[in-house]
Amino acid sequence: MNADSVCYRTFSPAGDGGKTVVVFPDATGDLQARAAASGEPLNVFVEAGNEASLGLRVFTPTREKGSSDSAGVAALTWWAATRPVSDLMTVSMGGETLDAQLCGGEWLLRQGAVVVEDVVGDLSVLGLGVRPAWTARTERPNFVVDVPDLAALDAFPANSEAIRVVNHETGTTGLIVYCLGGPARADVSFRAFGPLRGFTEDAASSNMLACVIGVLGHLGRLPTDTNLLKAAQRMPGAPSSLSAQFEVTASGVEVWVGGRADLQPQGTVLPVSDV
């Protein structure tokens, strides 16, 4: 990491896990080369911004990425640490413009209203037999299934070929497996798989958590005394902790998801400057 950038760990439950994001305060020069030189998998460049909006470009070491909630949360955290900002922001990246809000010291990004449909299928290929399940989406549809407890969730095998079969048969692009409860008083725990999207398992997926919350709303299992939930994402070796805010509406459950972004020790907050 260079002196012209800062590094954040997003959605980390206890100093590890989550995702590491390098934030660059400008978008000049060869952005791909700068991203490759950072040594980190996610890199976000601030193109423009003011007290109510932020324009970003996101890169992996090898390509420009579309939008990334982890990158958005890291950039918002840095931006708010260097100047006064509104608690309500808009973030533009990858051709999308997302609403963001500061909630309890954490930035949350709007995922939208989740549409849920009931499914009953033979999930023997996943080792789950014939059982109820759901499709849930804000944009791309995911297949959602529950398991009884955290032990069953952690033991679920990441079998890409079996997951592809289920996705093809159900017209979905991802698989989400969840259970209620979890470590550190989490309300829900889940794992997120996407071999059809080019990854076996994701360490921190805001949109897939939104789909889980949509299913809970569909089943009438959301709490009535709060509109906030804590979630544990359980990718083996890379746990994450996410926060969600929800509102039950006539068109589905409206969900915002985000979490903490912690400045890493080797980084320092850069001086305030206009971008």
Summary of the structure (lengths in Angstrom):
residues: 275
radius of gyration: 18.6
end to end distance: 20.7
largest distance: 58.1
contacts: 951
relative contact order: 0.18
helix: 22%
strand: 43%
